[in-house]
Amino acid sequence: MDAISFIGNLFRNASIDDKIQFLDNKMFTKQHGVEPGDTDVFLSIISSVDWVEETRLSTILITLYATCILLTVISWTRTYFMWGVFCLLCLAVYCAKWINEIAARNYKVISDENQFFDSSGLFISIVYSFPLIINLIVLLLRMLYVTSNEMIEVKRLKLKSDLRDKKND
């Protein structure tokens, strides 16, 4: 059995979603030079964009990154504000699919000629969601540190209170 008939049989038995995914991967490969499952996909996607020519896209992303870093720094000592920033970033990552769909329909506003926003969401996952998730991990580690310190402090106060009660008895 040759490769063409094998792919034909595979394609004939596939669902419509699998066929669309297959075609999307082929189109994405042609556009960005990245094979599905490529281990260097992050570097391939980032290096395939001419960031100097794509000034609007670069400006949007730099503004997003700067805002996230600024919010993280501001919330570093304010626990309740940090929880709010954490929830906001989770919501932003959750909405990435819809942002990708809107950006795909209106890509001329973001980029002069290139359509970066594919239906699989690979581009937006790398340049939008991945940095937000890194920021979320940093916030989560900070919140775990703050929570563990609070738990230690509460236990110390409880032990001091128990010791005081024993001395008073």
N, C-alpha and C positions, 0 to 999 in steps of 0.2 A: 504494500500500500504506500503510495507516494504521499508527500506532505500536503499537496493540494487537496487530494481526496480526503485525507484525514481531517484537515481543517474544515472542508465542506461538510463532512459528517458531523463534526463537532458543532459547527455553526447551525446545521439543520436541527439538531436536537436541543439547542440552547433556547432558553426563554428570551423574551424580548428585552428584558433588562440586561441579560448577559450580552446580547448582541449590541445593545447601545453602549455598554461598558467597553466591549471589545473595540468598537469603532472609535469611541472617545479616546481610548488609550493609543490607538493608531494615529489619530489626528494630533494628539498631544505629543507623541513621539516625533512626528514630522515637524511640528511647530517649534518644539524646544530641544529636540535631540536627546530626549530622555526615554529610556526603556522602562516599562512598568516593572517594579521590583528592583530597580537600580539602587544600589547601596549608597551611591554618591548623589542621590537625588537633590539633597539640600543645596549642595554646591553647584550642581548642574542648573537648577532653577535660578539661583541667585546670580550665577555668572552669565546666564542666557539673557538677562535683562540689561539693557544699556541704561544705567541709572542716571547718567549725565543727560541723555536725551529725554528720558521720562521724568521731567522735572515735577510735573503735577503729582505723579505717583510717589516719587521720592519725598516730596514735601508732605504729602498726606501721611506716609509711613513714619517719617522722622517726627512729625508732630504727635502722632499716636504714641511712639516710643517715648518721647520726651515727657508727654503727659503722664504716661504710666509710671515712669521712673520718678517723676515729681510727686505724684500721689503716694507712691510707696515711701519716699523719703519723708514727706509730710506726716504720713500716718504711722511712722515707725514708733513713736512714743505715745500715740493716742489709740488705745485698743479698740474702742467702739468705732472710731473712724476707719481703722484698719479693717474691721469686719465689713464695713460699708464698701470700701474699695475692693475687698475680696469678692463680695457679692456682685459688684458692678463689673469686675473683670470676668467673673464666671458667666454673667449674662452676655457680655460682649463675645466670649468664645462660643456660647450657645447660639448666638444670632449669626455666626459666621456663614452658615448656609444661606440664610436670607440675604445677607450682605453680598455674598458671592453672586446670587441670582440677580440682584439689583445692579451690581457692578457689571455683570455680563451683558445686561440689557442696555446699560448706559456707559459702555466702555469708552466712548468717544470723549466723554467729559473727563475721564481719568487719564487716558492715553490718546495721543494723536492718531496712531495707526495700529498699534498692537492690541490684540485681544488676549489678555493674560488670564482671564477668569473662565476656566474650563468647567465643564459640568461635573467632573469628579471632585473639584474643589482643592486640587493639589496646590496650586499657586497660593490661594488665600490661606491654606493651612500652614504653608511654610513662612510666608512673609507677614501674616496677620496673627493667626492663632498660636503658632509656636512661641513667638516672643511673649505673648500674653500668658501662656501656660508657664513659661519660665518665671515670669513675674509672680504668678499665682503660687508657684512652688516656694519662692522666696518668702512671700507673705505667710504661707502656711507654716513654714519652718519657724518664722518669727512668732506666729500665734501659738505654736506648740511650746516654744521656749517661754513665752510670757505665761501661758497657762500652767506649765509645770512649775515655774517660780511662784505663782500664786498658790498653787496646791501645797508647795513646801512651806510657804509663809503661813497658810491657814493651819497646817499641822503643827508648826512651831507654836503658834498662838494657843492652839488647843492643848498642847503638852504643858505650856506655861500656866494655863488656866487650871489644868488638872493638878499640877504641882502646888499652886497657890491654895487650891481647895483642900489638898491633903495637909498642908501646913496649918491651915485655919481650923482643921478638925482636931 
